[in-house]
Amino acid sequence: MYFKQIQIAGFKSFADKTEIKFDDGVTAIVGPNGCGKSNVSDAIRWVLGEQSSKMLRGTTMQDVIFNGTEKRKSLSYCEVTLTFNNQDRFFNFDYDELAITRKLYRSGESEYLLNRNPCRLKDIVNILYDSGIGKDGYSIIGQGKVEEIISSKPENRRAIFEEAAGIAGYKSRKVEAERKLDRTRENLTRLRDIIGEIDRQLGPLRKQAEVAKKFLELKGVLKDLEVNAYLYQFDHASATKEQINVKLNAILEELSLRQTELVTLNAKYSDNMEQVANLDKKMNELHEEILALTVNIEKQAGETKLIRERINHINEQNDKIELEILNSENTIKKLTAEKEYKENRTQELKENLKALNLTQEEISRDYLKIVDEITKTENEAEESQQSIINELDKLSDIKSDISRFEAQRDLLKTNLSQNKEKLSSLEVRRKEQETSYNSSKEAYEKLNKTKQEVSKAYAEKKFRVDSLISEISDEEQEKHNISARIQVYENRRKLLSDMQAEYEGYAYAVKKLLKEAEKNSGIKSRMVGVLASQIKVPEKFETAIEVALGNAVQNIITFDENGAKDLINFLKQNSFGRATFLPISSMKPRRISPEDRRAILSQGSFGVASEIISFSPEIQNVIENLLGATVIVDTLETAVKLAKNTRFSFKIVTLDGDIVNPTGSMTGGSKKAEASNLISREREIGTLGTEIEKCKQELVKKAEYIKNLTEELFNTKKLVGELETKKSDVEVEEAKEREKAEALGLILTQLNNEKLSLESDIEKLTSQIDYLESELSGKSIDTNFKGKVSENQQESKNKANALKEQREKLNSDLTTVRVKIASIEAEITSLESDLNRIKLQISETLQAENTNRAELEKNKTLVEEAEAMIKAQIEANTSVEAKAKLDSIKQEQEDIENRKTNLQSELKVFEEKRTVLLDELSKINEKKYNQEMLLSKVDSDLEQMQERIFEEYSLTYQTCLEFKRPDFNIEEGMPEISRIKKEIQKLGYVNVNAIEDSKTLLERYEELSTQEADLSKAEEDLNQIISELSTEMATRFETQFNKINENFKTTFRELFGGGNARLELTEADNLLEAGVDIVAEPPGKKLQNITLLSGGEKALTAIAILFAILKLKPMPFCLLDEIEAALDEANVERFAQYLKRFSKVTQFIVITHRKPTMELADSLYGVTMEEKGVSKMVSVKLSEAVKNVKGQEELSSGAV
């Protein structure tokens, strides 16, 4: 292998592309001072990987790029290529030629190439590894290197001997192994911390998992028991519901049966009432017959006046019947008037009917009046005829009439008195009945109002029950949510408290110190505390302050340096690791200048970090040292703007944790929230405690509110039941009062009708009495009666004839009117066929009217028969037959009375049965209500059971059947459920996730333990490797060092022409770290340390060491940059001869301006600077080079 050539372009003063080819032997590069000779050496060093701009005699790496002259512009990049012949594969590179290129651009970008292919610097270093060629190898030796060998400390001087001994690679491997070992130990420490933390967590978690397993086991048993209990209770309740339904159906059947019985009983009652009414009617008829017979008998006995009185009585009854007919007609009018709102035709017909009825009444009144007058006239005529026939008996007849009129008057007065008494009694009864009716009606209305109020209250309370159930459900859910929140908060607080207690998140050393301080007052007295615990940060700025402090948040504040030393010694003694301490006495505050302070008062800036947080005054210097030159702002945009305005004078941190550093660099991105945040942890624990208390208070309030709602629900449900009972009772009472009021109303109507009838009778009797009084006053004994009677008889006949004509005309008119009325009524009936109720009432009224008319006709017949009987009795005496008939009628009357008594007894029985039946109906309704309430309660219980089992286990009845056990015993199951619930309650808080968490944590623990074992094995392996490398290095170094030492003794004597020298290790027993001392004894001087030699002697000694190394390990090529500059002429001669001798095995490139060196060179290059600032490489003749060198030497000596 040999160095073929170098190509330089744009490197330092070599602006133009320059190519230098090297041959075997010695190649010398010469030229005046400042022409750029050493730039060749810098170019070679730069390509081989030099990263220090100072070693290249510059300030920055961009200084190696041609910077331009007065005539030339600066270049944008530089490029240097070294080419080596590698046919012997000296380098571990599978090519005959190795070309190493390095480029640098003014922008700072750099690139390396191997045979024009891009590569990494590491690739180049690997190829040159252990070859002696490199930026730190001994293949490039300049004056600085010589000085370094001579003047360096023994420890620093050792490097060149390690390189020569060939242990640099071993050392690099050892350093790498040690670095790996440190990383392994660091990882092992961290891993052991994590394993220890997991182990600490695993213990409680295992306990929690055991509790959770027991909880789940109990929960499973509880689920089985509760589901089976639910099934039992549900089935039992369903069976109960079925039984209730059966009972309810039986009650409903019984209720229906009783209601049917009541309807039947009411029908029988009504039938009996009708029979009683018919019997009363029959009794009246018999009474009338008795009266008639009595009249006949009395008449037969000579009391004909009684017959006439009977006739008068019948006539009175006829008047009463006519009045009833008139009332019937009025009723028809009223019923017809009710239909006036119907069709216009109906209204018209009613108006016509009304007019016709009025006409009929007028005609009837006129007709009856005329009939009365005709009767009167005929009677007068008969009386006159009788007077004429019995003129002699006139006085007797008159007396008889007077007597009859007086008797009739007395009878009428008696009847009048009786009727008045009846009317008085009736009025009392009517008023009592009216009072009872009004009272009953008022009670009914009151009950109806009460029913409405109760129904309204019932509906409101029922709605309130539904609302309360819904509200309680919502509140229970909210209560559950609050409990869940409390659980989350308590878990979080416990986690943070445990972490706080265990100092989780702190570095291992800090954690150990803090724990030791808890039990060791000596340790505790030396520290104020960890920084995180000494400051209070507003929540808004926690992220910013945490980022601003970085790892310093774990620094420990001490009172002074001695305390810090003691704590450091404690860590060392116990191998607890490292920690940073902040002694208050030595911490100097860092503050922002007033000018910058004014600048940070801009919008978006919150101020200096040290002024935002709270802390004890005694640590102010510490806080201001760490945060006094840090500003907190809102956004990164504000931070960048502020940094530019203040010339990047201080650190700026945003609320999100982004940083703008004083150097101009920026740090930012997303930041994961962690529970181990040391600053916010204590604040969060306090906040969580407050939240838990707040939630607990809210939970108590919620529970109290739910309790109140539940009580209200219970009371409201109870009230609903009471209201439902009351409602049912009121409805029954209302029905009773309604029936009672209706019955009383009917009775009152009857009494009112009876009162009207009596009042009418009294009015008629009074009129008749007045008439009789007038008749009596007109009766006198007149002797001229016969003549007067005759005259009156003729007048009466004439008058009777005229009245009969009028009667016939009125009868015709009345018939016509009645025909029209019947026609109109028929049409009205046809038009109002849809109004059944009115039609029925009209029909009944008409029927009553017809009955009355028939009775009226019958009475007329009776009057005629009575008159005939009177006439017949005059002719024959029939008293015996009359008496027999009277007895028969009385017997029939007695029979009817008995039948009536029996019917009334039956009615009483019916009434009693009806009362009993109503009581039974009331009791059955009560039973029905009770069963319905039980059914409602069972339905409610079933619904609650279904809701509870679904809420608890998300199961329905059908899905629960899958868990049903035939052998389940409810009596044993319920106590077992209570026992298990108590056991679950005793368990307290159960972390169900602990089972999975412990499993996961255990897996992680085992995984980490495996990793720990792997790392421990790796640590052992690395220790073994380091030990082997150390042994190998020590052996190699000792062997090679001894050889170099022997070579050095030889090269020293040869270069100095005598004398002695040797190399010594500063620590003979520490071959790997011992420094190298150089002891030299030039000819004529005593053996002494090299530092006492002259400059030339030092330089020659260093050269002797270099040749000793080359003698041990010849290099393919070696660059020497004016290393002989400090030698005198004689020593330069010896150096040149020695160089020539070594050039047989090593290719030398020598930068020099010494004549002896140039004279022995095989090739010679000159460096000139024809253009100021631009170096140029030229080949020169040796004679010219020597002449040039002599001129420089003379110039140098003259200057001296």
Secondary structure, DSSP 8 states (H G I E B T S, - for coil): -EEEEEEEESBTTB-S-EEEE--SSEEEEE--TTSSHHHHHHHHHHHTT---TTTTT-SSGGGGB----SSS---SEEEEEEEEE-TT--SS-SSSEEEEEEEEETTS-EEEEETTEEE-HHHHHHHHTTSS-STTSTTEEEHHHHHHHHHS-HHHHHHHHHHHHT-HHHHHHHHHHHHHHHHHHHHHHHHHHHHHHHHHHHHHHHHHHHHHHHHHHHHHHHHHHHHHHHHHHHHHHHHHHHHHHHHHHHHHHHHHHHHHHHHHHHHHHHHHHHHHHHHHHHHHHHHHHHHHHHHHHHHHTT-HHHHHHHHHHHHHHHHHHHHHHHHHHHHHHHHHHHTTTS-HHHHHHHHHHHHHHHHHHHHHHHHHHHHHHHHHHHHHHHHHHHHHHTGGGHHHHHHHHHHHHHHHHHHHHHHHHHHHHHHHHHHHHHHHHHHHHHHHHHHHHHHHHHHHHHHHHHHHHHHHHHHHHHHHHHHHHHHHHHHHHHHHHHHHHHHHHHHHHTTTTS-HHHHHHHHHHHH-HHHHHTEEEEHHHHEE--GGGHHHHHHHHGGGGG-EEESSHHHHHHHHHHHHHHT-----EEETTT-------HHHHHHTTSTTEEEEHHHHSEE-GGGHHHHHHHHTTEEEES-HHHHHHHHHHTTS-SEEEETTS-EE-TTS-EE-------TT-HHHHHHHHHHHHHHHHHHHHHHHHHHHHHHHHHHHHHHHHHHHHHHHHHHHHHHHHHHHHHHHHHHHHHHHHHHHHHHHHHHHHHHHHHHHHHHHHHHHHH----TTHHHHHHHHHHHHHHHHHHHHHHHHHHHHHHHHHHHHHHHHHHHHHHHTTT-HHHHHHHHHHHHHHHHHHHHHHHHHHHHHHHHHHHHHHHH---HHHHHHHHHHHHHHHHHHHHHHHHHHHHHHHHHHHHHHHHHHHHHHHHHHHHHHHHHHHHHHHHHHHHHHHHHHH---HHHHGGG--TT--HHHHHHHHHHHHHHHHHH-S--TTHHHHHHHHHHHHHHHHHHHHHHHHHHHHHHHHHHHHHHHHHHHHHHHHHHHHHHHHHHHHHHHTS-EEEEEES-TT-TTT--EEEEEE-TTS--EEGGGS-HHHHHHHHHHHHHHHHHHS--SEEEEESTTTTS-HHHHHHHHHHHHHHTTTSEEEEE---HHHHHT-SEEEEEEEEETTEEEEEE--HHHHHHHHHHHHHHHHHH-
